Amino acid sequence: MTLKPELPMSGEHIPRATIQQKSRISIVWLIPVVAVIIGAFLAYKAISEQGPTITITFKSAEGLQAGKTKIKYKDVEMGTVTSIELAPDLSHVLVTASLVHGTERFLKEKTRFWMVTARVAAGEVSGLGTLLSGAYIGMDPVLEGDRSREFTGLEIPPAITTNEPGGQYLLRSTSLGSLDIGSPVYYRKFRVGQVVSQELDSDGNEVNIKIFVHAAFQHLIRQNTRFWNAGGIDVKVGTDGLQVNTESLVSLLIGGIAFDTPSNLEAGTVAQEGQSFPLFASKDKAFEKTYVEVGYWLLYFNDSVRGLKPGAPVEFRGIQMGKVVDVKLEMDLDNADIRIPVLIEIERERLVPQEQLASLGERGTDITKVLVQKGLRAQLQSANLLTGQLKVELDFFPNAPAAEISTHGSYRVFPTVPAPLDEITTSITQVLQKLEKLPLEQIGKDLQATIQNAEKLTGSPELLESIRSLKVALAELEQTTISLNQNVTPSLQDTLLQSQKTLKAAETVFQNASPLEQQLGELLKEMQAASRSIRGFADYLERHPEALLKGK
Amino acid sequence: MKHTITAAQASLLNCHSCDLLCNAPTADNHLLATCPRCGATLHTRKPNSIARTWALVITAYILYIPANLLPVMTVTSVGKVQSDTIISGVIYLLLSGMWPLAMLVFFASVVVPLAKLFILSYLLFSVQRKSRWRPRDRTRLYRITEAVGRWSMVDIYVVTILVALVKLGALATIEAGSGAVFFAAVVVVTMFAAMAFDPRLIWDRLEDQP
């Protein structure tokens, strides 16, 4: 608008403006009102959509970035890490994350969080996307349970998310073998599940392996189902040739578990979820006839148990009856003795059918007693000459010294006999020990001296002289004998007749039970004893001719 | 200042639509004058200028909050998602060593809109308080405000161009954040506010009490 001061103040030729009533409030104020409404709406949305804030504990924050790292479930963003702090004791990392609105109901005690990074494990490669985008935190939402806002992050991603249909079972094994989380579980070479966790039990004796089996296959797991370690290759060379067994190439590399239900037993009821089963080392082991009813016995051996290991067989004439459970060393404090107790288990079902076993009761002990009386003993025997492994052999030894079943602690002690080899060794040792004591050198020297003396004697002129005079003497003796025969014999006959008469008279005098007769009896006994000892002496001489030289 | 007669004092005004010079007998604010020729509303000054400007300035202040809190741009490059607000973008540029660019963005996106709002607020205050202080300089301030306003849109242009250009699928994608909408709104509303303000009001006060 340009001012034109020259214009007349007012004029008839300038038209008049129309005058109307004006509205009081300007519409322009709607604009800030709308802005406020938008702002308020945004603020409300931001506040109302504020999800829960949670804290997750991790061992390390490797790959995590505050404000960037996401929390995802099935690749859906559930939240963002807002801060990463060290725990006051520096042992772990506290990751604070704010989750999106509506995730409250998934945050229960059992909700799990883990770090997702690129992983090459268990036959699969996962999380490759994180190589470029960086790690994220995986989440396994759980709907049931108590509300929680603090979680402990898993170091290893769980193989199965909670809401995947299926069940978990516990397998107990003495060794983990080549199993890893994610190792497959097979049923007739059909992949039906996988290993989800592995841990040592509290006392470190067994490995507890948790497996997950998909819902569609859960009915295959029954009370009497056998699980075995199917990793690796099973190569057997037998009379029927070479056999190679493996579950799959994957299990060859990363291990695996297979299971089956023996067809010879009646199918048991379907197993409960979480039920525990033993994990056998191989399929053959799994299908070996198992014996539930076992009796424990303690054996004390005086022999060396070198080569006797837990698991060694207990046999009766070649048929397995049980196995060695434990071999220990024990100090007998009362008698200051060291003993080796060997604990064996006897599979009683091998002897008596299971049905009868239950009704046997106390009679079982009595029967065992009778068996021991008949000479049933345990003995260590060599199971393998090459390796020197031992086994426990039960057999009847009718000549064994009588023994009884005793108890030691809670175990019954079964009598034993020394090993056959041991017996021979013992006697040989004894003989050797005696031989060792012989003064062989002395004997040799004495013998030499004697022989020298004898040599001297035989070569001496005195001996020749003696022999000559002996000859003369013998001739004289002959003559004397002849004269004796001629002169003395007749008169002697008379004398004998005379004495016969005298003896008869004496007999009447002394009667029976006279002291003389008694003495005679004693004399006879003495003579008997003497002859016995002579016989013994003769026997001994026969066996030990050297005793002549050396003495007994 | 030489005293001159004004059109308003002569009860004269011209129609904004058809430029017809009319005689407006009353200057009553509660009455509406219309052009006898084209029927457009007649007014000596921009109608309700102070209230409108205030309303728009307040709106701009309100919108300025979400414009700075919400992300302006979300860059997804090789799986990494990064959302930036204006300030975090400036900080990012500064940390990356691109401080001239950071200064430019900071000036265009933070200083200019805020300066405009403060200047307009000051002008409104001064007019309402019937200030007679340096009207010529205040008018110059207003002219600068109006001239510089459109340059605040640089940010929005950048975002718009980037969103259109960077569409490399999984490799890199740039998306405009809701903050950009609010920032654009701040700039636009501020421009309207500047337009709604009538700089003649600055001089009117000088004439009221000569």
Chai-1 contact restraints between the chains, C-beta under 6 A:
chainA,res_idxA,chainB,res_idxB,connection_type,confidence,min_distance_angstrom,max_distance_angstrom,comment,restraint_id
A,M1,B,N14,contact,1.0,0.0,6.0,A-B,restraint_1
A,L3,B,T6,contact,1.0,0.0,6.0,A-B,restraint_2
A,L3,B,A7,contact,1.0,0.0,6.0,A-B,restraint_3
A,P5,B,T4,contact,1.0,0.0,6.0,A-B,restraint_4
A,P5,B,I5,contact,1.0,0.0,6.0,A-B,restraint_5
A,M9,B,A10,contact,1.0,0.0,6.0,A-B,restraint_6
A,I14,B,N23,contact,1.0,0.0,6.0,A-B,restraint_7
A,P15,B,C22,contact,1.0,0.0,6.0,A-B,restraint_8
A,P15,B,P36,contact,1.0,0.0,6.0,A-B,restraint_9
A,R16,B,N23,contact,1.0,0.0,6.0,A-B,restraint_10
A,A17,B,C22,contact,1.0,0.0,6.0,A-B,restraint_11
A,A17,B,A24,contact,1.0,0.0,6.0,A-B,restraint_12
A,A17,B,A33,contact,1.0,0.0,6.0,A-B,restraint_13
A,A17,B,L42,contact,1.0,0.0,6.0,A-B,restraint_14
A,T18,B,T34,contact,1.0,0.0,6.0,A-B,restraint_15
A,I19,B,L31,contact,1.0,0.0,6.0,A-B,restraint_16
A,Q20,B,L32,contact,1.0,0.0,6.0,A-B,restraint_17
A,K22,B,H30,contact,1.0,0.0,6.0,A-B,restraint_18
A,K22,B,L32,contact,1.0,0.0,6.0,A-B,restraint_19
A,S26,B,N48,contact,1.0,0.0,6.0,A-B,restraint_20
A,S26,B,A51,contact,1.0,0.0,6.0,A-B,restraint_21
A,V28,B,R52,contact,1.0,0.0,6.0,A-B,restraint_22
A,V28,B,A55,contact,1.0,0.0,6.0,A-B,restraint_23
A,W29,B,A55,contact,1.0,0.0,6.0,A-B,restraint_24
A,I31,B,A55,contact,1.0,0.0,6.0,A-B,restraint_25
A,I31,B,T59,contact,1.0,0.0,6.0,A-B,restraint_26
A,P32,B,A55,contact,1.0,0.0,6.0,A-B,restraint_27
A,P32,B,I58,contact,1.0,0.0,6.0,A-B,restraint_28
A,P32,B,T59,contact,1.0,0.0,6.0,A-B,restraint_29
A,A35,B,T59,contact,1.0,0.0,6.0,A-B,restraint_30
A,A35,B,I62,contact,1.0,0.0,6.0,A-B,restraint_31
A,A35,B,L63,contact,1.0,0.0,6.0,A-B,restraint_32
A,V36,B,I62,contact,1.0,0.0,6.0,A-B,restraint_33
A,G39,B,I62,contact,1.0,0.0,6.0,A-B,restraint_34
A,L42,B,P66,contact,1.0,0.0,6.0,A-B,restraint_35
A,L132,B,V78,contact,1.0,0.0,6.0,A-B,restraint_36
A,L132,B,G79,contact,1.0,0.0,6.0,A-B,restraint_37
A,S133,B,G79,contact,1.0,0.0,6.0,A-B,restraint_38
A,S133,B,K80,contact,1.0,0.0,6.0,A-B,restraint_39
